[in-house]
């Protein structure tokens, strides 16, 4: 049994230690947090540790950390997403790495689960690169990408609560984010056979301890941790 463990990094200096634990790194491309220095530090550390580098792209909304719903112009959204991927690709290349996949962040991630227009824009932005696209199982973005012949990767969240329809409980609601180690590990083990990759959020309370516990719990359950990319 093999599964990938990913985390959001380069959002702040505090999350870089996660690169010692995960197998894939969703590197913030500066649109909603972080910046070039953090991107460079994350890519350097990922290359040193053999961690796959992914472009985590989102709305250009640093005030809202990319977690506020947006209704951008389609062409502007596509251009912004490609600029983010291009910037990370340049930085990764400078340290001997490469961008191996793309994952949307925050509000964009949740929007492309059901919004056909933005899902199509995301796919159009990523398509020229030929990279795998991460997303929630059943997301419109993954359906559209797969129909276009793009590789897709299904993702589960170890530290987020789910609604009955398989979408995530909005962060504005109580209990949306799990911080209890036992709960997070149990959810990781339960989801692992159902998805290709599992995520630990880099800005969750005690994220490093959570990631370590998840990795240990998955290995104890017989899973091999390896990047899909």
C-alpha positions in Angstrom: 0.0 0.0 0.0 1.5 3.3 -1.1 0.4 6.8 -0.4 1.8 10.3 -0.7 1.9 12.7 2.2 1.9 16.4 1.2 1.9 19.7 3.1 1.5 23.4 2.3 4.9 25.1 2.7 6.6 28.5 2.0 3.6 30.3 3.5 5.8 31.2 6.5 9.3 30.3 7.7 7.7 28.1 10.4 6.4 25.5 7.9 9.8 24.6 6.3 10.5 21.9 8.9 7.6 19.9 7.4 9.9 19.1 4.5 11.7 16.6 6.8 8.5 14.6 7.1 6.4 14.8 3.9 7.0 13.3 0.5 5.5 16.2 -1.5 5.6 19.9 -0.9 2.8 22.3 -2.0 5.0 25.4 -2.4 3.1 28.7 -2.1 3.9 30.7 -5.1 3.6 34.2 -3.5 0.1 35.2 -4.6 -1.5 34.9 -1.2 1.4 34.5 1.2 5.2 33.8 1.3 7.5 35.2 -1.4 10.6 34.5 -3.4 12.9 34.0 -0.4 10.6 31.4 1.1 10.0 29.7 -2.2 13.8 29.4 -2.7 14.3 28.0 0.8 11.5 25.5 0.3 12.8 24.3 -3.1 16.3 24.0 -1.8 15.3 21.9 1.1 12.9 19.8 -1.0 15.7 19.0 -3.5 18.1 18.1 -0.6 15.5 15.7 0.9 14.1 14.2 -2.3 10.7 15.8 -1.8 8.5 16.4 -4.8 7.9 20.1 -5.5 4.3 21.2 -6.4 3.1 24.6 -7.3 0.3 25.7 -4.9 -1.5 28.4 -6.8 -4.3 30.6 -5.6 -6.1 33.9 -5.8 -4.0 37.0 -5.5 -5.4 37.8 -2.1 -2.7 38.2 0.6 -5.0 40.0 2.9 -7.4 37.0 3.0 -4.6 34.4 2.7 -6.3 33.2 -0.4 -9.2 31.8 1.6 -11.8 34.4 0.5 -14.2 33.5 -2.4 -13.4 35.4 -5.6 -15.0 35.9 -9.0 -12.1 36.9 -11.1 -12.1 37.5 -14.9 -11.3 34.2 -16.6 -8.4 35.4 -18.6 -6.9 37.2 -15.6 -7.2 34.1 -13.5 -5.5 32.0 -16.1 -2.7 34.5 -16.5 -2.2 34.8 -12.7 -2.0 31.0 -12.2 0.5 30.6 -15.0 2.6 33.4 -13.6 2.7 31.6 -10.3 3.7 28.3 -11.9 6.4 30.0 -14.0 7.9 31.7 -11.0 8.2 28.5 -9.0 9.5 26.6 -12.0 12.3 29.2 -12.4 13.2 29.0 -8.7 13.0 25.2 -8.6 15.2 25.0 -11.7 17.8 27.3 -10.1 18.4 24.8 -7.3 18.3 21.6 -9.4 14.6 20.8 -8.9 11.5 21.0 -11.0 7.8 21.5 -10.6 6.1 18.1 -10.5 2.4 18.9 -10.0 -0.1 21.7 -9.4 -2.5 22.1 -6.5 -5.0 25.0 -6.0 -5.1 26.7 -2.6 -7.8 27.7 -0.2 -10.9 29.3 -1.7 -9.8 28.4 -5.3 -9.5 24.7 -4.2 -13.0 24.6 -2.8 -14.5 26.7 -5.7 -13.3 24.4 -8.4 -15.0 21.4 -6.8 -18.3 22.7 -8.1 -17.8 25.9 -10.2 -17.4 24.7 -13.8 -16.1 28.0 -15.1 -13.3 28.4 -12.6 -12.5 24.7 -12.8 -12.2 25.0 -16.6 -9.9 28.1 -16.2 -7.7 26.2 -13.7 -7.4 23.3 -16.2 -6.7 25.7 -19.0 -4.0 27.3 -17.0 -2.2 24.0 -16.1 -2.7 22.1 -19.3 0.3 23.6 -21.2 2.7 22.3 -18.6 1.5 18.7 -18.7 1.6 18.4 -14.9 -0.7 16.4 -12.7 -3.5 18.3 -11.0 -4.4 17.6 -7.4 -7.9 18.0 -6.1 -10.8 16.6 -4.0 -12.3 13.3 -5.3 -15.3 14.2 -7.5 -14.2 17.8 -8.1 -15.2 19.4 -11.4 -11.6 20.4 -11.9 -10.4 16.7 -11.9 -13.3 15.6 -14.1 -12.5 18.3 -16.7 -8.8 17.7 -16.5 -9.2 13.9 -16.9 -11.5 14.5 -19.9 -8.7 16.5 -21.5 -6.2 13.8 -20.9 -4.4 15.4 -18.0 -3.1 13.3 -15.1 -5.1 13.8 -11.9 -4.4 13.1 -8.3 -7.1 12.6 -5.6 -6.4 14.1 -2.2 -7.7 13.6 1.3 -7.2 15.9 4.3 -6.0 14.5 7.5 -6.7 17.6 9.6 -10.1 18.8 8.1 -13.6 17.8 8.9 -15.8 16.5 6.1 -19.4 17.1 5.2 -21.6 14.0 4.2 -21.2 14.8 0.5 -17.4 14.5 0.8 -16.6 18.2 0.6 -14.8 20.1 3.4 -16.5 21.7 6.3 -16.1 25.5 5.8 -13.4 27.0 8.0 -15.9 29.5 9.4 -17.7 26.6 11.1 -16.7 25.1 14.5 -14.7 21.9 14.3 -13.7 22.5 10.7 -10.0 21.9 11.6 -8.8 18.9 13.6 -6.0 19.4 16.0 -6.2 16.2 18.1 -3.4 13.8 17.2 -5.4 10.7 17.6 -8.3 12.1 15.4 -5.9 13.2 12.7 -4.0 9.9 12.6 -7.2 7.9 12.5 -8.6 9.9 9.7 -5.3 9.6 7.7 -5.4 5.8 8.1 -9.0 5.7 7.1 -8.6 7.9 4.0 -5.3 6.4 2.8 -6.8 3.6 0.7 -9.3 5.9 -0.9 -6.9 8.6 -2.3 -3.6 9.1 -3.9 -2.3 11.8 -1.5 -2.9 13.0 2.0 -2.5 16.6 3.2 -1.4 18.1 6.5 -1.9 21.9 6.5 1.3 23.8 7.3 -0.6 26.5 9.2 -2.5 24.1 11.4 -1.7 24.3 15.2 1.1 21.9 15.9 1.5 21.0 12.2 4.9 19.4 12.5 3.8 17.1 15.4 0.7 16.3 13.4 2.7 15.4 10.3 5.1 13.2 12.2 2.2 11.4 13.9 0.4 10.9 10.6 3.5 9.5 8.9 4.2 7.1 11.8 0.5 6.1 11.9 0.5 5.4 8.2 3.7 3.3 8.3 2.4 1.4 11.3 -0.7 0.6 9.3 1.4 -0.9 6.5 1.5 2.0 4.1 4.7 3.0 2.2 5.1 6.8 2.0 6.2 7.8 -1.5 5.4 10.8 -3.7 3.1 10.2 -6.7 5.2 12.5 -8.8 
